[in-house]
Amino acid sequence: MSDLNSRIIREALKNKRAPPKFRRTVFPKSIERSYAADLKQIVEEISKQIKDTLLPLLPSLEKEIGLPLIKKDEKVDDIVKATEEIKKKLHRKYTNEELKAIARKKGMSLSKFTDEATKKEFKRVVGVDLFTNDKPFQATIDFFSVNNIQLSNSLIDQSVDKAQSMVFNGFQTGKRWEEIAKDIEQYIDPDVGGIANRAKLIARDQIAKLNSQVTQERQKNLGISKYIWRTSLDERVRDSHRELEGTVHSWDDPPSVGHPGEDIQCRCTAEPVLDEFFEE
């Protein structure tokens, strides 16, 4: 399939005087938003469990702070048991199979997105229909799915552990239970809290990385070994990536920051270079 597409492209470009220009590649924002929405559901459940199970224990813990150490330890054990129960409930609801299915669905959507975008742009620029399928990318999507199981599980465990540490640290520094509860509620806010921000980061970073991997595989399968670095051309582009805008790189020799999309939360894309199809 790869050799066939290479021959089709070379034949189509045979009578052209110069390599045609591609339009700037579109970043799959819709898939990022969809994945973020899936992770937000997990965040909302984490928030609910902490509110229902952990926060109600704070008033009694504060009341018993002045008791002898053995009694105080019993109250501390109640907090530890509560956090462990929260994690068990969340992992029963979001099993590895469920988390894998969520991630795999996003991986398949992205693969389809890049496939359609690639065929559409090559049809416009080169004037040919490419023959593609998603089988070569199954291993990449499987790896993405397994990695995102781990990230989702860590989102659950680290969030609950953080809430527990906020309880203990709060009382140790002399805070009232109302203050501690308010701090935790801010942290677990499903829209703007620390948990929500981590979920958004996971969605953005993981979709960007998968987009980079699938794009690289698609282009190399078409016989394309070089690309032009393209940024999002907005204020969020970091300086080191802005300097790469318009520069040409080989898939076998990435710049110091990696290929587009590999750096954390990178939204840059790779525009294919067809120069080699003109070389004899």
VOBA-1610 file (N, C-alpha, C; in pm, whole numbers, padded with zeros to 5 digits, always signed):
BEGIN
Met+00083-00121+00000Met+00000+00000+00000Met+00087+00126+00000Ser+00195+00122+00081Ser+00285+00237+00091Ser+00355+00263-00043Asp+00409+00157-00103Asp+00478+00172-00232Asp+00381+00216-00341Leu+00258+00163-00336Leu+00158+00201-00435Leu+00127+00349-00427Asn+00106+00400-00306Asn+00077+00542-00289Asn+00195+00629-00332Ser+00316+00584-00305Ser+00435+00659-00346Ser+00441+00670-00498Arg+00412+00559-00567Arg+00414+00562-00713Arg+00303+00651-00768Ile+00186+00647-00704Ile+00074+00731-00747Ile+00110+00879-00734Ile+00170+00915-00622Ile+00208+01055-00598Ile+00316+01098-00697Arg+00417+01013-00715Arg+00526+01048-00806Arg+00476+01066-00950Glu+00386+00979-00990Glu+00331+00989-01126Glu+00249+01116-01143Ala+00172+01149-01038Ala+00088+01269-01045Ala+00170+01397-01049Leu+00288+01393-00990Leu+00373+01513-00985Leu+00474+01520-01100Lys+00474+01419-01186Lys+00576+01406-01290Lys+00586+01529-01379Asn+00473+01588-01414Asn+00472+01701-01507Asn+00461+01837-01439Lys+00468+01838-01306Lys+00463+01965-01234Lys+00603+02024-01224Arg+00613+02156-01230Arg+00743+02222-01227Arg+00801+02236-01087Ala+00715+02246-00987Ala+00762+02266-00849Ala+00667+02194-00753Pro+00717+02159-00637Pro+00630+02093-00538Pro+00511+02181-00501Pro+00393+02127-00498Pro+00275+02207-00460Pro+00277+02240-00312Lys+00199+02340-00274Lys+00194+02385-00135Lys+00072+02328-00064Phe+00094+02281+00056Phe-00015+02231+00138Phe-00069+02341+00228Arg-00194+02331+00264Arg-00250+02423+00361Arg-00204+02382+00500Arg-00209+02477+00591Arg-00168+02449+00728Arg-00256+02338+00787Thr-00192+02237+00846Thr-00264+02123+00901Thr-00350+02166+01020Val-00470+02115+01026Val-00562+02148+01136Val-00536+02056+01254Phe-00519+02116+01374Phe-00501+02035+01495Phe-00638+01978+01535Pro-00644+01852+01580Pro-00774+01788+01612Pro-00834+01838+01745Lys-00873+01964+01748Lys-00926+02024+01871Lys-01056+01957+01915Ser-01139+01916+01819Ser-01266+01854+01855Ser-01245+01724+01932Ile-01143+01648+01895Ile-01114+01522+01964Ile-01055+01551+02102Glu-00972+01653+02110Glu-00919+01695+02241Glu-01033+01733+02334Arg-01129+01812+02283Arg-01243+01855+02366Arg-01328+01735+02408Ser-01345+01640+02317Ser-01423+01521+02348Ser-01356+01438+02457Tyr-01224+01424+02447Tyr-01152+01348+02550Tyr-01155+01421+02684Ala-01142+01554+02679Ala-01149+01634+02801Ala-01286+01617+02868Ala-01391+01607+02786Ala-01526+01588+02841Ala-01539+01452+02909Asp-01477+01350+02850Asp-01477+01217+02913Asp-01406+01220+03047Leu-01291+01285+03051Leu-01215+01293+03176Leu-01286+01380+03279Lys-01362+01478+03232Lys-01436+01563+03326Lys-01541+01481+03401Gln-01600+01383+03336Gln-01697+01296+03404Gln-01630+01223+03520Ile-01505+01180+03499Ile-01431+01114+03607Ile-01403+01214+03718Val-01364+01336+03679Val-01337+01442+03778Val-01462+01471+03861Glu-01576+01477+03796Glu-01702+01505+03868Glu-01733+01395+03969Glu-01702+01270+03933Glu-01727+01160+04026Glu-01627+01164+04142Ile-01502+01198+04113Ile-01403+01215+04220Ile-01451+01321+04318Ser-01495+01433+04263Ser-01543+01545+04346Ser-01661+01502+04433Lys-01754+01430+04373Lys-01873+01386+04447Lys-01835+01293+04562Gln-01748+01198+04534Gln-01710+01102+04637Gln-01638+01170+04754Ile-01552+01266+04724Ile-01480+01338+04830Ile-01577+01420+04913Lys-01670+01486+04846Lys-01769+01566+04919Lys-01859+01479+05007Asp-01899+01364+04955Asp-01993+01279+05027Asp-01928+01199+05139Thr-01801+01162+05122Thr-01738+01068+05215Thr-01633+01132+05307Leu-01551+01221+05251Leu-01439+01276+05329Leu-01475+01402+05406Leu-01537+01498+05340Leu-01564+01627+05405Leu-01653+01616+05529Pro-01752+01525+05532Pro-01835+01514+05653Pro-01759+01472+05778Leu-01638+01418+05763Leu-01559+01373+05878Leu-01481+01487+05944Leu-01470+01600+05876Leu-01384+01707+05927Leu-01429+01767+06059Pro-01558+01797+06079Pro-01598+01857+06207Pro-01563+01770+06327Ser-01588+01639+06317Ser-01559+01551+06431Ser-01409+01538+06454Leu-01331+01540+06347Leu-01186+01532+06364Leu-01134+01656+06437Glu-01186+01773+06400Glu-01144+01895+06467Glu-01181+01891+06615Lys-01299+01838+06645Lys-01348+01833+06783Lys-01259+01745+06869Glu-01200+01640+06808Glu-01122+01545+06885Glu-00972+01573+06883Ile-00931+01685+06822Ile-00789+01716+06811Ile-00722+01720+06948Gly-00794+01766+07049Gly-00733+01780+07180Gly-00737+01654+07265Leu-00791+01544+07213Leu-00798+01420+07289Leu-00661+01354+07301Pro-00647+01256+07393Pro-00521+01182+07402Pro-00484+01120+07267Leu-00355+01094+07250Leu-00303+01051+07121Leu-00374+00928+07065Ile-00406+00831+07151Ile-00469+00708+07102Ile-00605+00736+07040Lys-00681+00828+07100Lys-00810+00866+07045Lys-00793+00943+06915Lys-00693+01029+06916Lys-00666+01109+06796Lys-00629+01018+06678Asp-00551+00914+06708Asp-00510+00820+06603Asp-00631+00749+06542Glu-00731+00722+06626Glu-00852+00658+06576Glu-00921+00747+06473Lys-00926+00877+06500Lys-00987+00971+06405Lys-00906+00982+06277Val-00774+00981+06291Val-00687+00983+06174Val-00712+00858+06089Asp-00727+00745+06156Asp-00754+00620+06084Asp-00886+00629+06006Asp-00982+00700+06062Asp-01111+00717+05993Asp-01091+00791+05860Ile-01004+00892+05860Ile-00976+00967+05737Ile-00907+00877+05636Val-00809+00801+05681Val-00735+00712+05591Val-00829+00607+05532Lys-00914+00549+05615Lys-01010+00449+05568Lys-01107+00510+05467Ala-01148+00633+05493Ala-01241+00700+05403Ala-01179+00722+05265Thr-01054+00766+05262Thr-00988+00790+05133Thr-00967+00660+05058Glu-00934+00553+05129Glu-00916+00423+05062Glu-01050+00373+05006Glu-01159+00396+05080Glu-01291+00355+05032Glu-01331+00435+04909Ile-01298+00563+04907Ile-01327+00648+04791Ile-01257+00592+04667Lys-01130+00558+04683Lys-01053+00506+04569Lys-01110+00372+04520Lys-01150+00288+04614Lys-01209+00160+04575Lys-01337+00180+04495Lys-01422+00272+04540Lys-01547+00299+04470Lys-01520+00352+04329Leu-01425+00441+04318Leu-01394+00501+04188Leu-01336+00398+04091His-01251+00310+04144His-01191+00209+04056His-01291+00099+04019Arg-01390+00079+04103Arg-01498-00015+04066Arg-01583+00044+03954Lys-01603+00175+03961Lys-01683+00243+03858Lys-01605+00258+03728Tyr-01477+00294+03741Tyr-01392+00315+03622Tyr-01284+00206+03620Thr-01323+00089+03571Thr-01229-00023+03561Thr-01128+00005+03449Asn-01023-00076+03447Asn-00924-00062+03340Asn-00987-00085+03203Glu-01083-00176+03198Glu-01151-00203+03070Glu-01229-00081+03024Glu-01297-00015+03118Glu-01374+00105+03085Glu-01282+00219+03041Leu-01172+00237+03113Leu-01078+00343+03080Leu-01011+00317+02945Lys-00982+00190+02918Lys-00921+00156+02789Lys-01018+00183+02675Ala-01145+00151+02696Ala-01246+00175+02592Ala-01259+00323+02561Ile-01255+00406+02666Ile-01264+00552+02646Ile-01147+00601+02563Ala-01025+00560+02602Ala-00905+00606+02532Ala-00899+00551+02390Arg-00935+00425+02374Arg-00929+00363+02240Arg-01025+00431+02143Lys-01142+00468+02193Lys-01239+00538+02108Lys-01181+00669+02058Lys-01109+00741+02144Lys-01046+00867+02102Lys-00934+00839+02002Gly-00860+00731+02026Gly-00753+00696+01934Gly-00805+00664+01795Met-00913+00589+01788Met-00972+00554+01660Met-01028+00678+01591Ser-01088+00768+01670Ser-01141+00892+01612Ser-01031+00976+01553Leu-00917+00983+01624Leu-00806+01063+01573Leu-00746+01000+01447Ser-00735+00869+01446Ser-00683+00801+01328Ser-00771+00828+01206Lys-00901+00823+01226Lys-00996+00853+01118Lys-00984+00999+01075Phe-00969+01088+01172Phe-00955+01232+01144Phe-00833+01257+01055Thr-00718+01202+01093Thr-00596+01225+01014Thr-00604+01159+00878Asp-00670+01043+00871Asp-00685+00973+00743Asp-00766+01058+00645Glu-00880+01109+00692Glu-00966+01189+00605Glu-00899+01320+00566Ala-00830+01383+00662Ala-00763+01510+00634Ala-00650+01490+00533Thr-00575+01382+00548Thr-00464+01353+00457Thr-00514+01328+00316Lys-00614+01242+00303Lys-00667+01211+00170Lys-00728+01334+00104Lys-00798+01415+00180Lys-00862+01534+00125Lys-00757+01634+00075Glu-00651+01653+00154Glu-00549+01751+00115Glu-00466+01702-00003Phe-00435+01573-00008Phe-00360+01521-00121Phe-00444+01524-00249Lys-00574+01506-00235Lys-00662+01517-00350Lys-00661+01660-00402Arg-00663+01757-00313Arg-00664+01898-00353Arg-00531+01939-00415Val-00420+01898-00351Val-00288+01944-00392Val-00230+01864-00508Val-00238+01732-00498Val-00174+01646-00596Val-00273+01597-00702Gly-00403+01594-00664Gly-00504+01552-00758Gly-00522+01402-00767Val-00485+01329-00660Val-00497+01184-00661Val-00572+01135-00537Asp-00631+01017-00549Asp-00694+00951-00435Asp-00595+00851-00376Leu-00571+00862-00246Leu-00478+00771-00180Leu-00552+00646-00132Phe-00479+00536-00120Phe-00534+00412-00066Phe-00479+00396+00076Thr-00567+00412+00174Thr-00522+00406+00313Thr-00611+00314+00396Asn-00557+00271+00508Asn-00635+00198+00608Asn-00571+00221+00744Asp-00642+00183+00851Asp-00595+00211+00987Asp-00518+00097+01050Lys-00501-00014+00981Lys-00433-00129+01040Lys-00291-00098+01087Pro-00212-00021+01011Pro-00075+00005+01056Pro-00067+00083+01187Phe-00178+00144+01228Phe-00174+00231+01347Phe-00235+00165+01470Gln-00275+00039+01459Gln-00338-00028+01572Gln-00246-00038+01692Ala-00119-00067+01667Ala-00023-00079+01778Ala-00006+00056+01848Thr-00002+00163+01770Thr+00012+00297+01827Thr-00110+00333+01911Ile-00228+00300+01862Ile-00351+00328+01936Ile-00359+00243+02061Asp-00315+00117+02052Asp-00314+00029+02169Asp-00221+00084+02277Phe-00105+00130+02236Phe-00011+00188+02333Phe-00070+00313+02397Phe-00133+00396+02317Phe-00201+00516+02368Phe-00307+00477+02471Ser-00384+00373+02442Ser-00491+00330+02531Ser-00436+00282+02665Val-00332+00200+02661Val-00273+00147+02784Val-00211+00260+02867Asn-00143+00351+02801Asn-00081+00463+02872Asn-00186+00551+02938Asn-00299+00566+02871Asn-00403+00652+02926Asn-00484+00583+03037Ile-00481+00452+03042Ile-00535+00382+03160Ile-00456+00424+03283Gln-00324+00424+03270Gln-00237+00462+03381Gln-00259+00608+03422Leu-00273+00695+03323Leu-00292+00837+03353Leu-00426+00861+03423Ser-00529+00792+03379Ser-00661+00808+03440Ser-00662+00753+03583Asn-00596+00639+03603Asn-00587+00583+03738Asn-00508+00676+03830Ser-00402+00734+03777Ser-00324+00827+03860Ser-00403+00953+03890Leu-00488+00996+03797Leu-00575+01111+03822Leu-00665+01083+03942Ile-00719+00964+03949Ile-00805+00924+04061Ile-00725+00918+04191Asp-00619+00837+04191Asp-00544+00812+04315Asp-00477+00937+04370Gln-00411+01012+04282Gln-00339+01130+04329Gln-00434+01239+04377Ser-00551+01249+04316Ser-00648+01350+04358Ser-00702+01320+04498Val-00735+01194+04521Val-00788+01155+04652Val-00679+01166+04759Asp-00557+01124+04726Asp-00446+01135+04822Asp-00417+01282+04854Lys-00428+01368+04754Lys-00406+01510+04776Lys-00510+01566+04871Ala-00636+01527+04854Ala-00741+01574+04944Ala-00713+01529+05087Gln-00667+01405+05104Gln-00633+01354+05237Gln-00520+01437+05299Ser-00415+01463+05221Ser-00302+01541+05275Ser-00344+01683+05309Met-00441+01738+05236Met-00490+01872+05267Met-00561+01874+05403Val-00626+01763+05437Val-00690+01753+05569Val-00585+01755+05678Phe-00487+01666+05668Phe-00386+01654+05773Phe-00300+01781+05783Asn-00257+01832+05669Asn-00174+01953+05670Asn-00252+02073+05723Gly-00381+02077+05690Gly-00464+02187+05736Gly-00474+02192+05887Phe-00503+02078+05949Phe-00514+02074+06095Phe-00379+02098+06163Gln-00273+02048+06101Gln-00139+02067+06159Gln-00097+02214+06159Thr-00148+02291+06064Thr-00113+02433+06058Thr-00216+02521+06127Gly-00310+02459+06198Gly-00404+02535+06280Gly-00528+02585+06209Lys-00562+02531+06093Lys-00681+02575+06021Lys-00806+02516+06083Arg-00916+02590+06075Arg-01045+02536+06115Arg-01095+02441+06006Trp-01187+02351+06047Trp-01235+02253+05949Trp-01306+02319+05832Glu-01373+02434+05859Glu-01442+02505+05751Glu-01344+02555+05645Glu-01227+02601+05690Glu-01124+02649+05596Glu-01070+02534+05512Ile-01046+02422+05580Ile-00994+02304+05509Ile-01095+02255+05405Ala-01221+02250+05446Ala-01326+02206+05353Ala-01333+02298+05232Lys-01320+02429+05256Lys-01325+02525+05145Lys-01207+02504+05050Asp-01088+02482+05107Asp-00969+02459+05024Asp-00987+02333+04937Ile-01042+02228+04998Ile-01061+02103+04924Ile-01166+02121+04815Glu-01273+02191+04847Glu-01379+02215+04747Glu-01326+02293+04628Gln-01235+02387+04653Gln-01174+02460+04542Gln-01087+02367+04457Tyr-01014+02279+04524Tyr-00926+02186+04454Tyr-01004+02086+04368Ile-01121+02042+04417Ile-01198+01940+04346Ile-01306+01998+04256Asp-01307+02130+04240Asp-01406+02193+04152Asp-01393+02133+04011Pro-01498+02074+03956Pro-01488+02005+03827Pro-01461+02095+03707Asp-01475+02226+03726Asp-01454+02319+03614Asp-01319+02389+03620Val-01281+02436+03738Val-01160+02518+03747Val-01063+02472+03856Gly-01092+02363+03925Gly-01005+02317+04032Gly-00879+02249+03982Gly-00793+02213+04076Gly-00667+02148+04040Gly-00687+02017+03968Ile-00788+01938+04011Ile-00815+01812+03943Ile-00860+01837+03799Ala-00947+01936+03781Ala-00998+01969+03648Ala-00884+02012+03555Asn-00793+02092+03608Asn-00680+02139+03527Asn-00590+02023+03485Arg-00569+01928+03575Arg-00487+01812+03540Arg-00555+01728+03432Ala-00686+01713+03441Ala-00759+01635+03340Ala-00749+01702+03204Lys-00762+01835+03201Lys-00750+01910+03075Lys-00610+01895+03016Leu-00509+01898+03104Leu-00371+01883+03058Leu-00351+01745+02996Ile-00404+01642+03061Ile-00391+01506+03008Ile-00453+01497+02869Ala-00575+01550+02854Ala-00644+01544+02726Ala-00565+01616+02617Arg-00521+01737+02648Arg-00449+01817+02549Arg-00316+01753+02511Asp-00241+01710+02611Asp-00108+01655+02587Asp-00115+01521+02516Gln-00205+01434+02558Gln-00211+01300+02501Gln-00265+01299+02358Ile-00363+01382+02330Ile-00414+01390+02192Ile-00307+01449+02100Ala-00232+01547+02150Ala-00124+01606+02070Ala-00017+01502+02040Lys+00020+01424+02140Lys+00124+01322+02120Lys+00077+01213+02023Leu-00047+01169+02039Leu-00099+01067+01948Leu-00109+01122+01806Asn-00152+01246+01792Asn-00160+01309+01660Asn-00023+01314+01595Ser+00079+01345+01674Ser+00216+01348+01622Ser+00260+01211+01574Gln+00233+01108+01654Gln+00276+00972+01618Gln+00205+00921+01493Val+00072+00941+01488Val-00005+00893+01373Val+00034+00971+01247Thr+00054+01102+01260Thr+00094+01184+01145Thr+00229+01136+01091Gln+00322+01111+01181Gln+00454+01063+01139Gln+00442+00931+01064Glu+00365+00838+01118Glu+00350+00708+01054Glu+00281+00721+00919Arg+00178+00805+00910Arg+00107+00822+00783Arg+00200+00879+00677Gln+00274+00982+00712Gln+00361+01045+00613Gln+00473+00951+00570Lys+00533+00880+00664Lys+00641+00787+00627Lys+00588+00672+00543Asn+00464+00630+00570Asn+00402+00525+00488Asn+00376+00571+00345Leu+00364+00702+00327Leu+00345+00758+00193Leu+00478+00788+00124Gly+00587+00758+00192Gly+00719+00783+00134Gly+00769+00924+00161Ile+00707+00995+00254Ile+00746+01132+00287Ile+00840+01129+00407Ser+00961+01180+00389Ser+01061+01172+00495Ser+01085+01306+00564Lys+01031+01416+00504Lys+01054+01548+00563Lys+00923+01623+00583Tyr+00926+01720+00672Tyr+00808+01802+00700Tyr+00849+01945+00733Ile+00751+02034+00722Ile+00770+02174+00763Ile+00702+02192+00898Trp+00773+02248+00992Trp+00717+02273+01126Trp+00618+02388+01119Arg+00496+02363+01164Arg+00392+02466+01166Arg+00338+02484+01309Thr+00332+02607+01355Thr+00278+02637+01488Thr+00132+02681+01475Ser+00069+02706+01588Ser-00070+02751+01589Ser-00082+02901+01567Leu+00031+02969+01559Leu+00035+03113+01530Leu-00047+03197+01630Asp-00043+03158+01757Asp-00112+03239+01857Asp-00019+03265+01975Glu-00070+03337+02074Glu+00013+03379+02187Glu+00054+03263+02278Arg-00011+03148+02264Arg+00022+03034+02349Arg+00142+02956+02300Val+00190+02985+02179Val+00305+02914+02124Val+00431+02954+02201Arg+00504+02858+02253Arg+00626+02888+02328Arg+00736+02935+02232Asp+00829+03014+02284Asp+00932+03078+02201Asp+01014+02975+02123Ser+01051+02864+02187Ser+01135+02765+02120Ser+01064+02702+02000His+00931+02698+02004His+00855+02643+01893His+00827+02750+01788Arg+00808+02873+01833Arg+00786+02983+01738Arg+00907+02998+01646Glu+01026+02975+01700Glu+01148+02984+01620Glu+01155+02875+01512Leu+01081+02767+01532Leu+01083+02656+01436Leu+00982+02672+01323Glu+00890+02768+01336Glu+00788+02791+01233Glu+00851+02804+01095Gly+00804+02719+01002Gly+00851+02726+00864Gly+00980+02652+00836Thr+01044+02593+00937Thr+01170+02522+00915Thr+01142+02377+00873Val+01234+02320+00796Val+01219+02185+00742Val+01299+02086+00827His+01238+01972+00857His+01304+01870+00939His+01277+01731+00882Ser+01362+01638+00917Ser+01346+01499+00875Ser+01279+01420+00988Trp+01193+01328+00950Trp+01130+01243+01051Trp+01234+01158+01123Asp+01347+01135+01059Asp+01454+01056+01120Asp+01554+01140+01199Asp+01535+01271+01198Asp+01628+01360+01269Asp+01552+01479+01328Pro+01482+01458+01440Pro+01399+01564+01498Pro+01481+01677+01558Pro+01424+01796+01570Pro+01492+01906+01639Pro+01502+01874+01788Ser+01568+01960+01864Ser+01596+01932+02005Ser+01469+01916+02089Val+01357+01979+02047Val+01232+01971+02124Val+01147+01851+02083Gly+01197+01771+01988Gly+01118+01659+01938Gly+01036+01701+01817His+00962+01607+01761His+00875+01637+01648His+00752+01717+01696Pro+00679+01783+01606Pro+00559+01856+01646Pro+00462+01768+01724Gly+00417+01818+01839Gly+00323+01744+01922Gly+00387+01659+02029Glu+00518+01637+02022Glu+00583+01550+02121Glu+00614+01623+02251Asp+00647+01751+02244Asp+00673+01829+02364Asp+00542+01844+02441Ile+00549+01862+02571Ile+00430+01866+02653Ile+00334+01977+02609Gln+00209+01941+02585Gln+00101+02030+02543Gln+00131+02105+02412Cys+00214+02046+02327Cys+00248+02110+02199Cys+00136+02089+02098Arg+00091+02199+02036Arg-00017+02193+01937Arg+00035+02211+01795Cys+00168+02208+01779Cys+00227+02227+01647Cys+00199+02105+01559Thr+00209+02124+01428Thr+00180+02017+01333Thr+00290+02007+01228Ala+00287+01897+01152Ala+00389+01871+01051Ala+00328+01875+00912Glu+00371+01972+00831Glu+00324+01985+00694Glu+00415+01903+00602Pro+00361+01810+00524Pro+00446+01723+00442Pro+00524+01798+00335Val+00645+01751+00309Val+00731+01807+00205Val+00743+01704+00093Leu+00716+01746-00029Leu+00716+01653-00143Leu+00836+01669-00234Asp+00937+01743-00190Asp+01054+01768-00275Asp+01115+01640-00330Glu+01124+01537-00246Glu+01193+01415-00288Glu+01122+01344-00404Phe+00995+01371-00423Phe+00923+01309-00533Phe+00964+01370-00668Phe+01038+01481-00662Phe+01087+01545-00784Phe+01231+01506-00813Glu+01291+01433-00719Glu+01430+01395-00736Glu+01439+01268-00818Glu+01530+01267-00908Glu+01550+01148-00994Glu+01653+01055-00934
//
